[in-house]
Amino acid sequence: MTHDELTKLLQSDDPDKVRKALQHIKTPISKGEKITDDTLILMLQSNLEFVYNTALKYIIQKKQKGIMSGLYIPAQMEKNDIFDHALFALWTYVRKHEFDTSKEASIERFLRVVCKRHISRYLAKNLRNGDTDVDIDTIPEPSDDTLPPIYDIDVYDIMQRLFGSLGKGCREILTLRYYKDKKFKGIAEEVESSEASVKVTLYRCIDRLKKRIGENPDLGNFIKDLLN
Amino acid sequence: MKYDAEHIDQYLNGELSKAEVKAFEEKISTDKDFAYEVELQEAAIQAIQYPNFMRGIKNVRNEIATEPTIGDKAKTSVVEMKPKRSRTIRRLLTIAATLLLIILAYFILPKSPHNPMAATTDLIIKFESGDKGGDTRKTPLQEGIKLFETGDYQAAIPLFDQVIRENPNKRTDAQFLKADALHHLGRKDDARAVLQSIKKVDNEKHYKEAQMILKKYK
């Protein structure tokens, strides 16, 4: 199966075709063969959770160790947490941007840079606060600035709390739209409502969340800093 | 143009036309508040995705923890074999096991009363009970044997005495049988005396057997 055929199947709306494509990918994995970055990106771009989770699983099992090797991990940070945040950054990035896989080991490079950025920001913040006795020389090299803005781990944690503070109905609709990538028609069927009603509710919910993020002093300023 | 959440959403989802995108991006570059609004919406979307994604990753990690690594060959459980013992140790173990069996057999198997003459008398009886070529008459030795086999030792002894006196060819046979009969009657001293009376000139083989028996006979 060619890459184009695989792309077509993975992007299909027919779950059977997607499963067929995934089976085509899983067979070489089970034999211990490598899957290319192109295929992994394709899988991460899929709207189906079981497809991109297969890619994430492969990355964790086959790439995490190599990517994290040699990185200084502060005692207060968990290696898996840092890597999982980097995976989130990769996942959100490939869904919005063209990912140039022509560069050698570009997924590895992306993830390593993000991990380094998370660690250096954490150390910089804690050094400022005097919470750590880490030697300044151990802070990783400045990260690659060609990458898009990536939020701090702390920022994600605040955002997670703010999302959790929304009502159940809001959380459900927003999750269906922005995590499960459902169209309004699909969301309306799932929540047993009309498309128009879903649309109104969804934008009202997202405005509410934006307001809470903007009103949070840490987050509001952080986002402003990103823009400057 | 009014830029609301829906419109920003359409831009972020790539649902705007080229002209609309151009206008949208111009607005971002010239209007800081608007740029902030767009960034805020992107942050909001990430705030929605983040907890869901982390939940998914947690499940993936749990899955990894409970199954073999992707791409690894199916792992077969390996039973660790004990190293082979040296040949000497194995031989010693075999000997020890055999001795153990013998000791167990000694204690477990029913014990027969010690009768050192039994083997010889059995042979004599077997020989004397053989086919005599149609001659149905019984010699005193055969009659004594018949009584001996029925357990009538007391009655058998005079017949053995008769053979000892009258038949030099069968004397040592009769002496052995008489000693055995006395042994069964509990007269061990008499039995020993009969064995001592077996002479080398009569039958060298029986003499040697008698001497050997006498050494062990208590």
Interface residues (C-beta under 8 A of the other chain):
Chain A: I29 S30 K31 G32 E33 E49 N53 L56 K57 Y58 I60 Q61 K62 N80 D84 L87 F88 W91 T92 K96 Y151 Y156 M159 Q160 L162 F163 G164 R171 L174 T175 Y178 Y179 K199 Y203 I206 D207 L209 K210 I213 G214 L219 I223 K224 L226 L227
Chain B: D4 A5 E6 D9 L12 K32 A35 Y36 E37 E39 L40 Q41 A43 A44 I45 Q46 A47 I48 Q49 Y50 P51 N52 F53 M54 G56 I57 N59 V60 R61 E63 I64 T69 I70 G71 D72 K73
